[in-house]
Amino acid sequence: MFSTCARCQASLEVAKFLALAAPEQGTNLALALCQYFNYSSSCEKSYGPLVMGPILTQVVSFADVGGYDGQSICSNFLGLCPAPTTTTLNLTGWFAKPKPNPLPPPKQPSSQLLKVLHLSDLHIDPRARHLHVMRTAQRQTAPAPSDTSRSCATICDAPYSLITSVLEAIPPLTGTESTGLDFTLFTGDMLAHDPDNQQSRAFTEYSQVVLYDLFKRMLGPGPTYATLGNHETCLPNLASPLSLGGALGQQFSWYNFSHQFLFYALPHPLGYTTTLQRYGSKRDGFRRLPSSFRVLTMQHTLVKRADGLRVISLDTNLWYRSNYFNYINSSEPDVSGILRFLTDELQDAEDAGDRVWIIGHVISGWDGYNSLPHPTNLYVRSLDVKFILRGADVPSVDRFSPHVIANIFWGHTHEDQLSIFYANNGTNMSAETAQAVSWTGPSVTPLNNLNSGFRVYEVDSATFEVIEAYTWKSYVNDYPALDSQTQFGPTFEFEYSTREAYGGNITWGATDPLNATWWHLVTEQMEADPTLMQTFNSYQGKGSILTQPCTGECIPARICYIRSGSSSIAKQNCVSGYGSVQY
């Protein structure tokens, strides 16, 4: 008697045979299976020839459906298999050099602060007519509009009025009207959560043009460093690795290079200063990139600033669990080359004595839901690892922290979160072993059941450590009152100071950074005083009236998530089910 897992993988083997023998029939099979299992209320709109049918045909053609790939597919999408275990990494030769011993002397603080804006998950909906988001009816279906625009009844993302309001509010609220921001981080997701059959490449590009133009006009002269979200493609969530070969390996190159990266070449507000160093093969249009870029397969980029900071942008769609292409050779931790690129750039920064910020969209850890275990396990071990180098076991080492990596920034969850990275892959979590921290920026879109928000960091100009972080929010439940007039838009108000909110009982210098050590001490305070977790819980939802309390089992679970830098650590150590405040 086959188990449900074995049956699922056997079915995928049949699908693979058909996809290889008659690929033109792959979509028909996807439609038939969708209808048989009642997997969607509209199979043609979800799995037809213009949506996911051809994608699924490719995946079953290339994937090892009888092995690890198939088990992963049956586990993550159908719930018919147990999650496959994370295999042991062999990192022999992964690092070019051992960690310096002793470490180079740390950068000395300058006492001069940079103001850095963090925007994430705008999810602009250009077709929405109203701000009205009915918070108590998020799961209803919006009525069909009588014209080409649509009424934002229940499920809309951010209309123009919300996007322009947040960009207009930032300079006066952050005190940068006359000085401007030093630079901006945008951690991805421009497009709305529209059904697949309502999207197109042209609409994707249009939305990107609109948003980058608004950035240019409204955020001042400071540069903007962007990363790619899972809603930057059409269809969303998809990014194919070049290892597929030929046209299939480049089928999404339009989004990650030909179109989106050209915006970096705008002379205002995006300007850079150093010389381009090629990484990977040349593509058409490569010469039009600004002179500070190092690029791998047009998906991962590095900008080297003149002040000693390097910003590495990773296309984390290549470890996102909802990207079907990630289930081809999924037992391999770096099919796309994303982590080879990262490790090489960190080594180059170490050799030059520079500091690094890493930006990406899909988080590497927290509750372990969003990212796949193999690539994020290698990611964490590339930063913070007991690794094998040229056959020699080097225990309890953090390879590139704290002397190279200053901070890490994500988006994607729409919530105010963070994760700590520890030495030795988190086997001993303490203030002494805490090495790096990742900040997950709050979203501008209120979807789902959230308020809208943004954050500004005060950053030491020499160490590039975060000294303070301020978050603002806008109450979405006030928006219906704005629909009958055009004079006033949504307003944003100050929500909290990170240092004041969490550091009251921690002995810490007034100018000491809010680094991984500080955050670990915060988690210890949460263990001692559960009310501090209630504060964190409220801020996680940006003060939404629909955020439920975090009590009982939720408290240690959330603390565990904060201490989990990778998906595999979270799944190994933490109780699941408490990661989000969106219900």
C-alpha positions in Angstrom: 0.0 0.0 0.0 1.5 3.3 -1.1 1.6 6.1 1.3 0.1 9.4 0.2 3.6 10.7 -0.3 4.5 7.8 -2.6 1.3 8.2 -4.5 2.0 11.9 -5.0 5.5 11.3 -6.3 4.3 8.5 -8.5 1.7 10.9 -10.0 4.5 13.4 -10.7 6.4 10.7 -12.5 3.5 10.2 -14.8 3.3 14.0 -15.3 7.0 14.1 -16.1 6.6 11.3 -18.7 3.9 13.3 -20.4 5.7 16.6 -20.2 8.8 15.1 -21.8 6.9 13.1 -24.5 4.3 15.7 -25.4 5.1 19.0 -23.7 2.2 20.7 -25.6 -0.1 18.5 -23.5 1.4 19.6 -20.2 -1.1 22.4 -19.7 -4.1 20.1 -20.4 -2.8 17.8 -17.7 -2.5 20.6 -15.2 -6.0 21.7 -16.0 -7.4 18.2 -15.6 -5.7 17.7 -12.3 -6.9 21.1 -11.0 -10.5 20.2 -11.9 -10.3 16.6 -10.5 -8.9 17.8 -7.2 -10.9 21.0 -7.1 -7.6 22.8 -6.5 -9.0 26.2 -7.8 -12.4 27.8 -8.4 -11.2 28.8 -11.8 -8.7 26.3 -13.2 -8.4 28.0 -16.6 -7.5 31.3 -15.0 -4.9 29.7 -12.8 -3.5 26.8 -14.8 -4.3 27.6 -18.4 -1.8 28.1 -21.3 -1.4 31.8 -20.5 -0.7 31.3 -16.8 0.8 28.4 -14.8 0.3 25.5 -17.2 3.6 26.0 -19.2 5.5 26.7 -16.0 4.4 23.5 -14.3 5.2 21.6 -17.5 8.8 22.9 -17.3 9.2 22.1 -13.7 8.1 18.5 -13.9 10.2 18.1 -17.0 13.4 19.1 -15.2 12.8 18.1 -11.6 13.7 14.9 -9.9 10.1 14.2 -9.1 10.8 10.7 -7.7 13.4 12.1 -5.3 14.0 15.2 -3.2 12.4 17.6 -5.7 9.2 15.6 -5.8 9.0 15.2 -2.0 9.4 19.0 -1.7 6.7 19.7 -4.2 4.3 17.3 -2.6 5.1 18.7 0.9 5.0 22.4 0.2 2.1 22.6 -2.3 -0.1 19.6 -1.6 0.7 18.6 2.0 1.0 15.0 1.0 4.6 14.4 2.0 6.6 15.2 5.1 9.1 18.1 4.6 12.4 16.6 3.4 15.3 17.0 5.8 18.0 19.6 5.2 21.1 17.7 3.9 24.5 18.3 5.5 26.5 20.9 3.7 30.0 20.2 2.5 31.8 23.5 2.5 35.2 22.3 1.6 36.8 25.1 -0.4 33.8 27.3 -0.2 35.7 30.2 1.4 38.8 31.5 -0.4 40.5 32.5 2.9 40.2 31.6 6.6 38.8 34.3 8.9 41.4 36.8 9.9 42.9 36.1 13.3 43.1 38.5 14.9 40.2 40.4 13.3 41.1 43.8 11.9 40.4 46.6 14.3 36.8 47.7 14.2 35.9 51.0 12.5 35.7 53.8 15.0 32.4 55.7 15.2 32.3 59.1 13.6 29.4 60.5 15.7 28.0 61.8 12.4 24.7 60.2 11.5 23.2 59.3 8.2 19.5 59.2 7.7 18.5 56.1 5.7 14.9 55.5 4.6 13.6 51.9 4.4 10.5 51.4 2.1 9.1 48.0 1.4 6.2 46.3 -0.3 4.4 49.2 -1.9 2.2 46.9 -4.0 0.7 49.8 -6.1 -2.7 49.1 -7.6 -3.0 51.7 -10.3 -6.6 50.5 -11.2 -7.9 51.2 -7.7 -10.2 54.2 -7.4 -10.6 54.6 -3.6 -8.6 54.4 -0.4 -11.5 52.5 1.2 -10.2 49.2 2.6 -12.9 47.5 4.7 -10.7 45.9 7.3 -13.5 43.7 8.7 -14.3 42.1 5.3 -10.9 41.3 3.9 -12.0 38.0 2.4 -15.0 39.2 0.5 -15.0 39.6 -3.2 -14.9 43.1 -4.6 -17.8 44.1 -6.9 -17.2 44.4 -10.6 -16.7 48.1 -11.5 -18.6 49.7 -14.3 -15.5 51.2 -15.9 -11.9 50.2 -16.4 -10.9 51.2 -12.9 -12.0 49.3 -9.9 -13.5 50.1 -6.5 -11.2 49.2 -3.6 -13.8 47.4 -1.6 -12.0 44.7 0.3 -8.9 43.2 -1.2 -7.0 46.1 -2.8 -3.4 47.1 -2.3 -2.1 50.7 -2.3 -3.8 53.1 -4.7 -1.9 56.2 -6.1 -3.3 58.3 -3.2 -1.6 56.2 -0.6 1.7 55.9 -2.4 2.0 59.6 -3.1 0.9 60.4 0.5 3.7 58.4 2.1 6.3 59.8 -0.2 5.0 63.3 0.4 5.0 62.8 4.2 8.5 61.4 4.5 10.6 64.6 4.2 8.7 66.7 6.8 8.2 63.8 9.2 11.9 62.8 9.1 13.3 66.3 9.2 14.9 65.9 5.7 13.1 68.7 3.8 16.2 70.8 3.5 19.0 68.2 3.8 17.4 65.2 2.0 17.9 61.6 2.9 21.4 60.2 2.6 20.0 57.2 0.8 17.0 54.9 0.5 16.6 51.2 0.7 13.7 49.7 -1.2 13.3 46.0 -0.4 11.0 45.0 -3.2 7.4 44.3 -4.3 6.0 47.0 -6.5 3.0 45.2 -8.0 -0.5 44.5 -6.5 -1.7 41.1 -5.5 -3.8 40.7 -8.6 -4.9 37.3 -10.0 -2.5 35.9 -12.5 -4.8 36.3 -15.4 -5.2 40.0 -14.7 -1.4 40.7 -15.0 0.9 41.2 -18.0 4.5 42.2 -18.6 3.4 45.6 -19.9 1.3 46.3 -16.8 4.3 45.2 -14.6 6.6 47.6 -16.5 4.1 50.4 -16.3 3.8 50.1 -12.6 7.6 50.0 -12.1 8.0 53.2 -14.3 5.4 55.0 -12.2 7.0 54.1 -8.9 10.6 54.9 -9.8 9.5 58.2 -11.3 7.7 59.0 -8.0 10.9 58.1 -6.1 12.9 60.4 -8.3 10.5 63.3 -7.9 9.7 63.0 -4.2 12.5 61.5 -2.2 15.2 64.1 -3.0 18.7 63.7 -4.4 20.0 60.7 -2.3 20.5 57.4 -4.1 18.0 54.6 -3.9 19.2 51.0 -3.6 16.5 48.5 -4.7 16.1 44.8 -4.6 13.7 42.5 -6.5 10.5 41.2 -4.9 8.4 38.2 -5.9 5.8 40.6 -7.4 8.3 42.2 -9.9 7.7 39.4 -12.4 4.7 38.4 -14.5 3.7 35.8 -13.5 4.5 36.7 -9.9 6.9 34.6 -7.7 8.8 33.1 -10.7 12.5 33.4 -11.5 14.3 30.7 -13.4 18.0 29.9 -12.8 20.3 30.2 -15.7 21.3 26.6 -15.1 18.2 25.6 -17.1 20.1 26.7 -20.1 19.2 28.5 -23.3 16.0 30.5 -23.6 14.4 28.8 -20.6 17.2 30.0 -18.3 16.7 33.6 -19.5 12.9 33.7 -19.8 12.6 36.2 -16.9 15.7 38.3 -17.8 13.4 41.2 -18.9 12.4 41.8 -15.3 15.7 41.4 -13.6 17.9 43.3 -16.0 16.5 44.6 -19.3 13.9 46.7 -17.6 14.2 47.0 -13.9 18.0 47.5 -13.6 18.0 50.3 -16.1 16.3 52.5 -13.5 19.6 52.4 -11.6 21.1 54.4 -14.5 18.9 57.4 -13.7 21.2 60.3 -12.9 18.8 61.5 -10.2 18.3 60.2 -7.6 20.4 57.2 -8.3 24.1 58.1 -8.6 27.3 56.1 -7.9 31.0 56.7 -8.0 33.2 53.7 -8.6 34.3 51.5 -11.5 32.2 48.6 -12.9 33.7 45.2 -12.3 32.0 42.5 -14.4 30.9 39.3 -12.7 29.4 36.8 -15.1 28.7 37.0 -18.8 27.8 40.2 -20.7 24.3 40.8 -21.9 22.7 43.4 -24.2 22.4 46.6 -22.4 25.1 45.9 -19.9 27.1 48.9 -20.9 24.2 51.1 -19.9 24.5 50.2 -16.2 26.0 52.8 -13.9 29.7 52.5 -13.3 29.5 51.1 -9.7 27.7 47.8 -10.5 29.0 44.3 -10.2 26.4 41.9 -11.6 25.9 38.2 -11.6 23.4 36.9 -14.2 21.6 40.2 -14.0 19.9 39.1 -10.8 22.3 40.0 -8.0 24.1 43.3 -7.8 26.7 45.2 -5.8 27.1 48.9 -5.4 30.4 50.2 -3.9 29.9 53.6 -2.4 32.8 56.1 -2.0 32.4 56.2 1.8 33.4 52.5 2.4 30.0 50.9 2.4 29.0 48.2 -0.2 25.3 47.4 -0.7 24.8 43.9 -2.0 21.3 43.2 -3.5 20.2 39.6 -3.7 17.3 38.2 -5.8 15.9 36.1 -3.0 13.1 34.9 -5.3 15.7 32.2 -5.9 15.1 30.8 -2.4 11.4 31.6 -2.2 9.2 28.6 -1.5 6.4 29.8 -3.9 8.8 30.0 -6.9 8.2 26.7 -8.7 11.5 26.8 -10.4 13.2 26.4 -7.0 12.0 22.8 -7.0 14.4 21.9 -9.8 17.6 20.5 -8.2 16.3 21.7 -4.8 18.7 19.5 -2.8 21.5 21.7 -4.1 21.8 24.8 -2.0 23.0 27.3 -4.6 21.6 26.3 -8.0 21.4 30.0 -9.1 24.8 31.1 -7.9 23.3 33.6 -5.5 25.4 32.5 -2.6 28.6 32.1 -4.6 28.2 35.7 -5.6 27.5 36.8 -2.1 30.5 35.0 -0.6 32.9 36.3 -3.2 31.7 39.8 -2.7 32.0 39.5 1.1 35.6 38.3 0.6 36.4 41.2 -1.7 34.9 43.6 0.9 37.0 42.0 3.7 40.2 42.4 1.6 39.4 46.0 0.9 38.4 46.8 4.5 34.9 47.8 3.5 31.6 47.2 5.3 28.6 45.6 3.7 24.8 45.9 3.9 22.9 43.1 2.4 19.4 43.8 1.0 16.9 41.3 -0.3 13.1 40.7 -0.4 12.2 37.3 1.0 13.4 36.8 4.5 15.9 34.0 5.2 14.5 33.0 8.6 11.9 34.1 11.1 9.3 31.3 11.3 10.8 29.4 8.4 7.7 29.6 6.2 8.8 31.8 3.3 12.2 30.5 2.4 13.6 27.1 1.4 15.9 25.4 3.9 18.9 24.5 1.7 19.8 27.9 0.3 19.1 29.8 3.5 21.1 27.3 5.4 24.1 27.9 3.2 23.4 31.7 3.4 23.5 31.7 7.2 26.6 29.4 7.1 28.3 31.8 4.7 27.8 34.6 7.3 27.9 32.6 10.5 29.3 29.1 10.3 31.2 26.1 11.6 32.7 25.4 8.3 35.2 23.0 6.7 37.9 24.9 4.8 40.4 22.9 2.7 39.8 19.9 4.8 40.5 21.7 8.1 37.6 21.8 10.7 37.4 25.4 12.0 34.8 25.3 14.8 32.6 28.0 16.2 33.5 30.7 13.7 31.5 33.5 12.2 33.1 34.1 8.9 32.1 37.6 7.8 30.5 39.0 11.0 30.9 41.3 12.7 33.8 42.9 10.9 32.4 42.9 7.3 28.6 42.7 7.5 27.1 45.6 9.3 23.3 45.0 8.6 20.8 43.0 6.6 17.5 44.3 5.4 14.4 42.3 4.1 10.8 42.9 3.2 8.1 40.6 1.9 6.1 39.7 5.1 4.6 43.2 5.3 5.2 43.1 9.1 7.7 44.8 11.4 10.1 41.9 12.3 13.7 41.0 12.7 16.0 38.0 13.0 19.4 37.5 14.8 22.3 35.5 13.4 24.5 33.6 15.8 28.0 32.0 15.5 28.2 28.3 14.9 24.9 28.2 13.1 23.0 29.1 16.2 24.0 26.1 18.3 24.7 28.4 21.2 22.5 31.5 21.3 23.7 34.2 23.6 24.7 37.9 23.7 28.3 36.8 23.2 27.6 34.7 20.1 25.1 37.1 18.4 26.8 38.3 15.3 24.4 40.1 12.9 20.8 41.2 12.7 18.3 41.5 9.8 15.6 44.1 9.8 12.3 43.4 8.1 10.7 46.7 7.0 7.0 47.4 7.5 5.0 47.6 4.3 3.3 50.6 2.7 0.4 48.4 1.5 -2.0 47.6 4.3 -2.8 44.1 2.9 -3.8 42.1 4.9 -5.3 43.6 8.1 -2.4 45.9 8.7 -1.7 49.6 8.8 0.7 51.3 6.4 4.2 52.2 7.5 7.8 53.1 6.8 11.1 53.4 8.8 14.1 55.7 9.0 17.4 54.5 10.4 20.1 56.8 12.0 23.4 55.2 10.9 26.9 56.0 12.0 28.7 57.3 8.9 31.9 55.4 9.6 30.8 52.0 11.1 27.4 51.9 9.2 25.8 50.5 12.3 22.2 51.4 13.1 22.2 53.8 16.1 18.4 54.4 16.1 15.4 53.3 14.1 12.1 55.3 13.9 8.9 53.9 12.5 5.8 55.8 11.2 2.4 54.4 10.5 -1.0 55.4 8.9 -4.3 54.2 10.3 -6.1 52.5 7.5 -9.4 52.3 9.4 -9.5 56.1 9.0 -9.4 56.0 5.2 -13.1 55.6 4.4 -13.7 59.1 5.6 -11.4 60.4 2.9 -13.3 59.0 -0.1 -15.8 61.8 -0.4 -13.1 64.6 -0.9 -9.8 65.2 -2.6 -8.3 67.9 -0.5 -6.6 65.6 2.1 -4.9 62.3 1.7 -3.9 59.7 4.3 -1.8 61.0 7.2 1.2 59.3 8.8 2.2 59.7 12.4 5.2 58.6 14.5 4.8 55.1 15.9 7.9 54.4 18.0 11.6 54.7 18.6 13.3 51.3 18.7 15.8 52.2 21.4 13.1 53.7 23.7 10.6 50.9 23.0 12.8 47.9 23.8 15.9 49.2 25.6 14.5 50.6 28.9 16.0 47.8 31.1 19.2 47.2 29.1 22.5 48.7 30.1 23.7 50.2 26.8 25.5 53.4 25.8 23.4 56.2 24.3 25.4 56.0 21.1 26.1 52.2 21.1 24.6 50.5 18.0 21.4 48.5 18.0 23.3 45.5 16.9 22.8 41.7 17.3 24.1 41.8 20.9 21.5 44.5 21.8 18.7 42.6 20.2 19.6 39.4 22.0 19.4 41.3 25.3 16.0 42.5 24.2 14.9 38.9 23.7 16.1 38.1 27.2 14.0 41.0 28.5 11.0 39.5 26.6 11.5 36.2 28.4 11.6 38.0 31.7 8.8 40.5 31.0 6.0 39.2 28.6 4.5 42.7 28.3 7.5 43.6 26.1 6.4 40.9 23.7 3.0 42.5 23.6 4.7 45.7 22.6 6.6 43.9 19.9 3.4 42.2 18.8 1.6 45.5 18.4 4.4 47.0 16.4 4.6 43.9 14.2 1.2 44.8 12.8 1.9 48.5 12.8 -0.8 49.1 15.4 -3.6 47.5 13.5 -6.8 47.2 15.4 -7.1 43.6 14.1 -3.8 42.4 15.6 -4.5 39.6 18.1 -2.6 39.4 21.4 0.5 37.2 21.6 0.1 35.2 24.8 0.9 31.7 26.1 2.8 29.6 23.6 3.1 32.5 21.2 5.6 34.3 23.4 8.4 31.7 23.3 7.6 31.0 19.7 8.1 34.6 18.7 11.3 34.9 20.7 12.5 31.7 18.9 11.7 33.3 15.5 13.7 36.4 16.4 16.6 34.2 17.2 16.3 32.3 13.8 18.3 33.6 11.0 17.5 30.7 8.6 14.5 28.6 7.7 16.2 25.4 8.8 17.0 26.8 12.3 13.4 28.0 12.7 12.0 24.7 11.7 14.4 22.8 13.9 13.9 24.9 17.1 10.6 26.7 17.0 6.9 26.0 17.4 5.1 26.9 14.1 1.9 28.9 13.7 2.7 32.2 15.4 4.8 34.0 12.7 2.2 36.4 11.4 -0.4 38.9 12.9 -2.4 38.8 9.6 -5.5 36.7 10.1 
